[in-house]
Amino acid sequence: MSNDSSARNLANALRDELHHYSRGEKLPSNRALVERFGVSPVTVSRALAMLTAEGLVVTRPGAGAYRAEPAAHERRTIDTSWQQVALTADDQRGVVDASGLSTNLAVPPPGVISFNGGFVHRSLQPERPLATALAAAARRPGAWERPPLEGLTALRTWFARELGGGLTAAEVLISGGGQAALTTALRALAPPGSAVLVESPTYPGALAAARAAGLRPVPVPVDADGVRLDLLREVFAATGAKVFYAQPLFQNPTGAVLAPDRRREVIEVVHAAGAFLLEDDWARHLGHDGPVPPPLIADDPYGAVVHVGSLTKVTSPNLRIAALVARGPVRERLRAIQVVDSFFVPRPLQEATLDLVGAPAWPRHLRALAAGLRERRDAMVAALRRDIPELAPARLPTGGHYLWLRLPAGTDETAVVSAAWRAGVAVSAGRAYFAAEAPAPYLRLAFADTAGAEEIGEGVHRLATAYAEAG
């Protein structure tokens, strides 16, 4: 059991006992609680901190913990119906719909197997190296001073070196996670009301960010080798768009990798349109089967590519560190918007990241992660072939977190998702991944946020039951 869950259990037990104490009466000492419940002193401290945050307990340094006095305030009922009018506008551009993201970001309740998560399972995270790096960063002289607005030079240099193509630290901005970097880039590259071209299907977070910025996502279909260049040309000509958002490597949700013969051509198409290519390189370190191609920005001779690279997916959902990379005047616009939105990324987090990627444990972690993802992918495909063979994909992704499953025509994907939830497995409906009408029903299954083959097998078994029920 994790320390967090042990602390929650102890907090629950103490909460139930608080009515035995008078208001202001002292609780047993930390040592007594350690002995009574058989937990560590850290667990006791965390449990008391939880109760303190709830206003049930107060702690006095050197004296102990006491049952808190009741708060003297009166609960008032406020009529907020006026907000329905105030929040209604003639122009609905910029209205934020986070439903497609919230479902996948929420932690499923106990007993529900997560096939809809977007992060790697705790067992695949470099927890010990992260803890070591964070502890060292917090103690370093100057760690709590303000960092440069663009980010620490050493960290920017590391990202530039990773990307190649002659990039330098001067062209890199450190951002607070990939989603924040995408939001900044979309606001910088296109004016409200304009079109932004997106792959179809694509990442729902990009669709949400574009719409929140007042942009109009226009789909460009992909096939097994990435975006269809013939259709990309047509849509540029029809819309006059100045931005194309793409995931050339292990595309979410299809897992496609842009074919070698399309890499240079897609840059040429974008440049001919006088536009920018917003390259979301979220899966750079998530290959399962050998080397991966370089990012498009490394082969860009025009400065047309604006690159987003993130370390969150390869480490922990809490390591919100990404790089926003661009050449030319657009970089200053990106920098200005990022400063207005968030000032800068906290220095201790940047320092810890620099320690993490520079440690000998980093390449070992990447190798272990690749092996763990490959094992989970293979386990999920094997379970699908056993329990729902008609949905098993014919072509396996060579990187990333997901399988993209096409359902038979006429299948109600919402009904399948609901039935799966009732059966104890969370999956993602395909509709959220399309900017316009979906051409067919789909499911996206994530295998990264699972404990391993046994849990995956059980999850697919539950999905098979739900699929049969919904069908």
C-alpha positions in Angstrom: 0.0 0.0 0.0 1.3 3.4 -0.9 2.2 6.0 1.8 -0.6 8.3 0.5 -3.3 5.6 0.8 -2.0 4.6 4.3 -2.2 8.3 5.3 -5.8 8.5 4.0 -6.8 5.4 5.9 -5.3 6.8 9.1 -7.0 10.2 8.5 -10.3 8.4 8.0 -9.9 6.5 11.3 -9.0 9.6 13.2 -11.8 11.6 11.7 -14.3 9.0 13.0 -12.8 9.3 16.5 -12.8 13.1 16.7 -16.3 13.2 18.3 -14.8 11.5 21.4 -12.6 14.6 22.0 -13.8 17.9 23.3 -13.2 21.0 21.2 -9.6 22.1 21.8 -8.7 18.8 23.5 -5.3 17.4 22.7 -5.1 14.3 20.5 -2.6 11.4 21.3 1.0 12.1 20.5 2.5 11.2 17.1 4.5 8.4 18.8 1.3 7.0 20.4 -0.4 7.0 17.0 2.6 5.2 15.4 2.5 2.5 18.0 -1.3 2.1 18.0 -1.9 1.9 14.2 1.4 0.3 13.2 2.3 3.0 10.7 5.4 5.2 10.1 5.9 8.7 11.6 5.6 10.1 8.1 2.2 8.5 7.6 1.0 10.1 10.9 2.3 13.5 9.9 0.5 13.2 6.5 -2.8 12.1 8.1 -2.7 15.0 10.6 -1.9 17.4 7.7 -5.0 16.1 5.9 -7.2 16.7 8.9 -5.7 20.1 9.4 -6.5 21.1 5.8 -10.1 20.1 6.5 -10.2 22.4 9.5 -10.8 19.5 11.9 -7.5 19.6 13.6 -5.0 22.3 14.6 -1.3 21.6 15.3 0.9 23.6 17.6 4.7 23.3 17.1 6.2 21.5 20.1 2.8 21.0 21.7 1.0 18.5 19.5 -2.4 18.2 17.6 -5.8 19.4 19.0 -9.4 19.1 17.9 -10.2 22.3 16.2 -12.9 24.8 17.3 -15.9 25.0 15.0 -15.6 27.8 12.4 -17.9 30.7 13.1 -19.6 31.4 9.8 -23.0 31.0 8.4 -23.7 29.2 5.2 -25.7 31.4 2.8 -27.6 30.4 -0.3 -26.7 32.7 -3.2 -28.8 33.1 -6.3 -26.4 32.7 -9.3 -29.1 32.5 -12.0 -27.9 35.9 -13.4 -24.7 34.2 -14.6 -26.6 32.3 -17.3 -27.2 35.7 -19.0 -23.8 37.1 -18.3 -22.0 34.1 -19.7 -24.0 34.0 -22.9 -22.5 35.8 -25.9 -23.5 36.2 -29.5 -20.1 34.9 -30.6 -19.4 31.5 -28.9 -15.8 31.3 -30.2 -13.6 30.8 -27.2 -16.1 28.9 -25.2 -14.1 26.2 -23.4 -15.2 22.6 -23.6 -12.9 20.4 -21.6 -15.1 17.3 -21.5 -13.0 15.3 -23.9 -9.9 16.0 -21.7 -11.5 15.8 -18.2 -12.7 12.2 -18.7 -9.2 11.0 -19.6 -7.5 13.0 -16.9 -9.7 12.0 -14.0 -8.4 9.2 -11.8 -10.8 6.2 -12.1 -12.3 5.0 -8.8 -11.0 1.9 -7.1 -11.8 -1.3 -9.0 -12.0 0.3 -12.4 -9.2 -0.6 -14.8 -7.9 2.4 -16.7 -7.7 2.0 -20.5 -8.4 5.7 -21.0 -5.4 7.3 -19.3 -2.8 9.5 -21.0 0.1 8.9 -18.7 2.4 6.0 -17.8 1.6 3.8 -14.8 3.4 4.4 -11.6 5.4 1.3 -12.0 6.9 2.7 -15.2 7.7 6.1 -13.8 11.3 7.0 -12.6 10.1 7.7 -9.1 13.4 7.2 -7.3 15.5 9.3 -9.7 12.8 12.0 -9.7 12.8 12.1 -5.9 16.6 12.3 -5.8 16.6 15.1 -8.4 13.9 17.1 -6.7 15.6 16.8 -3.3 18.9 17.9 -4.7 17.3 20.8 -6.6 15.5 22.1 -3.5 18.8 22.3 -1.6 20.9 23.9 -4.4 22.0 27.5 -3.7 19.9 29.8 -5.7 17.3 27.2 -6.5 14.5 29.4 -5.2 15.6 32.5 -7.1 13.7 33.6 -10.2 14.8 31.8 -13.4 15.4 33.4 -16.8 12.0 34.0 -18.4 12.9 31.7 -21.3 14.1 28.9 -18.9 17.4 27.8 -17.6 20.1 27.9 -20.3 21.4 24.5 -19.5 18.0 22.9 -19.8 17.3 24.8 -23.1 20.6 23.6 -24.4 19.7 20.0 -23.5 16.4 20.2 -25.5 18.2 21.8 -28.5 20.8 19.0 -28.5 18.2 16.3 -28.3 16.4 17.8 -31.3 19.5 18.2 -33.5 19.3 20.2 -36.8 21.7 22.8 -35.5 19.2 24.2 -33.0 20.5 26.2 -30.1 19.3 27.2 -26.7 18.4 30.7 -28.1 15.5 29.0 -30.0 14.1 27.1 -27.1 11.5 28.3 -24.5 10.8 26.1 -21.4 7.1 25.7 -20.9 4.9 24.3 -18.1 3.9 21.1 -19.9 3.0 20.2 -23.4 -0.6 21.4 -23.2 0.5 24.8 -22.0 2.9 25.0 -24.9 0.2 24.0 -27.4 -2.1 26.7 -26.1 0.6 29.3 -26.3 1.5 28.3 -29.9 -2.1 28.3 -31.2 -2.7 31.8 -29.7 0.6 33.1 -31.2 0.2 31.6 -34.7 -3.4 32.3 -35.7 -5.8 35.2 -35.0 -9.2 34.4 -33.4 -11.8 33.4 -36.0 -9.3 31.8 -38.4 -9.0 28.2 -39.4 -6.4 25.8 -38.0 -5.8 22.6 -39.9 -5.6 19.4 -37.8 -5.1 15.8 -38.6 -8.2 13.7 -38.5 -8.5 12.0 -36.1 -6.3 14.0 -33.6 -5.6 14.8 -30.0 -8.7 16.2 -28.3 -6.6 18.6 -26.2 -5.5 20.4 -29.3 -9.1 20.7 -30.5 -10.1 22.1 -27.1 -7.2 24.5 -27.0 -7.9 25.7 -30.6 -11.5 26.3 -29.9 -10.8 28.1 -26.6 -8.5 30.4 -28.6 -11.4 31.2 -30.9 -10.0 29.2 -33.8 -11.9 26.9 -36.1 -10.3 23.4 -36.4 -10.6 22.0 -40.0 -9.8 18.3 -40.4 -7.3 16.7 -42.8 -7.6 12.9 -42.9 -4.7 10.6 -42.1 -3.9 7.1 -43.3 -1.4 4.5 -42.0 1.5 6.7 -43.2 0.4 10.0 -41.7 -1.4 13.0 -43.1 -2.8 12.8 -46.7 -0.7 15.4 -48.6 -3.1 15.6 -51.5 -5.9 16.6 -49.1 -3.6 18.9 -47.1 -2.9 21.0 -50.3 -6.7 21.2 -51.0 -7.6 22.3 -47.5 -4.9 24.9 -47.4 -6.2 26.3 -50.7 -9.8 26.2 -49.5 -9.3 27.8 -46.1 -6.3 30.1 -46.3 -5.2 28.7 -43.0 -1.9 29.7 -41.5 -1.4 26.8 -39.1 -1.3 23.0 -39.5 -1.2 21.1 -36.2 0.4 17.6 -36.6 1.8 14.7 -34.7 4.4 13.1 -37.1 5.6 10.5 -34.5 3.2 7.9 -33.0 0.2 10.0 -33.7 -2.5 10.1 -31.0 -4.8 8.2 -31.4 -3.8 6.2 -34.5 -0.2 5.5 -33.7 0.8 6.4 -37.2 4.4 7.6 -38.1 4.7 10.1 -41.0 6.3 8.1 -43.8 9.8 9.1 -44.9 8.7 10.2 -48.4 6.1 12.6 -46.8 8.4 14.3 -44.3 10.0 16.9 -46.6 6.9 17.2 -48.7 4.7 18.2 -45.8 7.1 21.0 -44.9 7.1 22.2 -48.5 3.3 22.2 -48.6 3.1 24.2 -45.4 5.8 26.7 -46.5 4.1 27.1 -49.9 0.9 28.1 -48.1 2.9 30.7 -46.1 1.9 28.9 -42.9 3.4 27.3 -39.8 3.5 23.6 -39.0 2.9 23.1 -35.3 4.7 19.8 -34.5 3.5 18.1 -31.4 6.4 15.7 -30.6 4.9 14.4 -27.3 6.1 10.8 -27.9 9.7 11.4 -28.8 11.0 9.0 -26.1 8.1 6.5 -26.3 9.3 4.2 -29.1 8.9 0.5 -28.6 10.9 -1.0 -31.4 14.2 0.7 -32.1 15.3 4.1 -33.3 12.8 6.8 -34.2 13.1 9.4 -37.0 14.3 12.9 -36.1 11.7 15.7 -35.5 10.5 17.6 -38.5 12.1 20.8 -37.1 15.5 19.3 -37.6 14.9 19.0 -41.3 13.1 22.4 -41.7 15.0 24.8 -44.0 12.5 27.6 -43.7 11.7 28.2 -40.1 8.1 27.0 -40.8 8.0 24.4 -38.0 7.2 25.4 -34.5 8.0 22.4 -32.2 6.5 21.2 -28.9 8.4 18.5 -27.0 7.4 17.3 -23.6 9.0 15.2 -20.8 5.7 14.6 -19.0 4.6 11.5 -20.9 7.9 9.8 -20.3 8.3 10.5 -16.6 5.3 11.6 -14.5 2.1 13.6 -14.9 3.5 15.9 -12.3 6.7 16.8 -14.2 5.1 19.6 -16.2 8.1 20.5 -18.3 8.1 21.0 -22.1 10.1 22.8 -24.8 8.6 25.3 -27.3 11.0 25.7 -30.1 10.9 28.1 -33.0 13.2 30.1 -35.3 12.7 33.6 -36.4 10.5 36.4 -35.2 7.7 34.0 -34.2 9.8 33.0 -31.2 9.5 36.4 -29.6 5.7 36.3 -30.0 5.6 32.9 -28.4 7.8 34.2 -25.6 5.6 37.3 -25.0 2.4 35.2 -24.8 4.0 32.7 -22.4 5.2 35.5 -20.1 1.8 37.1 -20.0 0.1 33.8 -19.3 2.4 32.3 -16.7 5.5 34.5 -16.1 8.0 31.5 -16.0 8.3 27.8 -15.1 9.3 27.3 -11.4 13.1 27.1 -11.1 13.2 24.1 -8.7 11.3 22.0 -11.3 13.6 23.0 -14.0 16.7 22.3 -11.9 15.3 18.9 -11.0 14.5 18.1 -14.6 18.1 19.0 -15.6 19.4 16.7 -12.9 17.1 13.9 -14.0 18.0 13.9 -17.7 21.7 14.2 -16.9 21.8 11.3 -14.5 23.1 7.8 -15.4 19.7 6.5 -14.5 18.0 8.4 -17.4 19.0 6.1 -20.3 18.3 3.1 -18.1 14.8 4.5 -17.5 14.2 5.0 -21.2 15.2 1.4 -22.0 13.0 0.0 -19.2 10.1 2.2 -20.3 10.4 1.0 -23.9 10.4 -2.6 -22.7 7.4 -2.1 -20.4 5.3 -0.4 -23.1 6.1 -3.1 -25.6 5.1 -5.8 -23.2 1.8 -4.0 -22.4 1.1 -3.4 -26.1 1.7 -7.0 -26.9 -0.4 -8.2 -23.9 -3.4 -6.0 -25.0 -3.2 -7.2 -28.6 -3.0 -10.8 -27.5 -6.0 -10.3 -25.2 -8.0 -8.7 -27.9 -7.2 -11.5 -30.4 -8.4 -13.9 -27.7 -11.6 -12.2 -26.5 -12.7 -9.7 -29.2 -10.8 -10.9 -32.4 -12.9 -8.7 -34.7 -11.5 -5.6 -33.0 -7.8 -6.6 -32.8 -5.7 -4.2 -35.0 -3.9 -5.6 -38.0 -1.1 -3.1 -37.7 0.6 -2.6 -34.3 1.9 0.9 -33.3 5.7 1.0 -32.9 5.5 3.6 -30.1 3.2 5.6 -27.9 0.5 4.5 -25.5 -2.6 3.5 -27.5 -4.5 1.2 -29.8 -7.1 2.6 -32.1 -9.9 0.2 -32.7 -12.5 0.6 -35.5 -15.9 -0.7 -34.5 -18.3 -2.3 -36.9 -20.5 0.1 -38.8 -23.6 1.0 -36.9 -22.1 0.3 -33.5 -23.1 2.8 -30.8 -19.6 3.7 -29.4 -21.2 5.7 -26.5 -23.2 2.6 -25.5 -20.0 0.5 -25.5 -18.1 3.0 -23.4 -21.0 3.2 -20.9 -21.3 -0.6 -20.7 -17.5 -0.9 -20.2 -17.6 1.5 -17.3 -20.4 -0.5 -15.7 -18.2 -3.6 -16.2 -15.3 -1.9 -14.5 -13.0 -0.7 -17.3 -12.6 2.8 -18.6 -12.2 3.3 -22.4 -12.3 6.4 -24.7 -15.0 6.9 -27.3 -13.6 7.8 -30.7 -15.9 10.8 -31.4 -13.8 13.2 -29.3 -10.9 12.7 -31.6 -12.6 14.2 -34.7 -12.9 17.9 -35.5 -16.0 17.2 -37.6 -18.3 14.2 -38.1 -16.5 10.9 -37.5 -16.4 8.6 -40.5 -17.0 5.5 -38.3 -17.3 4.4 -34.7 -14.0 3.9 -32.8 -12.5 3.2 -29.4 -9.1 4.2 -28.1 -7.5 1.9 -25.6 -4.5 3.0 -23.6 -2.2 0.3 -22.3 0.5 2.5 -20.6 -1.5 3.3 -17.4 -1.8 -0.3 -16.4 0.1 -2.5 -13.9 0.9 -5.1 -16.5 -0.3 -8.1 -18.5 -2.6 -9.6 -15.9 -4.5 -6.3 -15.4 -4.7 -5.8 -19.2 -6.1 -9.3 -19.7 -8.8 -8.7 -17.0 -9.6 -5.3 -18.6 -10.0 -6.7 -22.1 -12.2 -9.5 -20.6 -14.5 -7.0 -19.0 -14.5 -5.0 -22.3 -15.5 -8.1 -24.2 -18.5 -8.6 -21.9 -19.5 -4.9 -22.3 -19.1 -5.1 -26.1 -21.4 -8.1 -26.3 -23.9 -6.4 -24.0 -23.9 -3.1 -26.0 -24.0 -4.9 -29.4 
